[in-house]
Amino acid sequence: MGKTFSEMIEMYRDVVRRFHKIELNEWNAQGAVIELVKQVGELSK
């Protein structure tokens, strides 16, 4: 079953929070694009 747009946004925010905890760095544009591409791939499945 697919995810709603709101669910995808929440997944993205969760990934950003976890990244920040692990790396202690700010999320940058490169990280955002990589995560977006990954999520679009999941949606296309």
ROZA-364296 format. One line per 5 residues: number of its first residue (from 0); for each residue x, y, z of C-alpha. Coordinates in steps of 0.5 Angstrom, whole numbers, plus 2048, in hexadecimal, padded with zeros to 3 digits. Layout:
N
NUM	X Y Z; ...
This chain:
45
0	800 800 800; 803 807 7FE; 804 80D 803; 800 813 803; 804 81A 802
5	803 81C 809; 806 815 80B; 80C 816 807; 80D 81D 80A; 80D 81A 811
10	812 814 80E; 817 81A 80C; 817 81E 812; 818 817 816; 81E 816 812
15	821 81D 813; 820 81C 81A; 824 816 81A; 829 818 816; 82A 81E 81A
20	82B 81A 820; 830 815 81D; 834 81A 819; 833 821 81D; 833 825 817
25	82E 829 814; 82A 825 80E; 82C 828 808; 829 829 800; 82D 823 7FE
30	82A 81E 804; 823 821 802; 824 81F 7FB; 827 818 7FC; 821 817 801
35	81C 81A 7FC; 81E 815 7F7; 81E 80F 7FB; 817 811 7FD; 815 812 7F6
40	818 80B 7F5; 814 808 7FA; 80D 80B 7F8; 80F 809 7F1; 80F 802 7F3
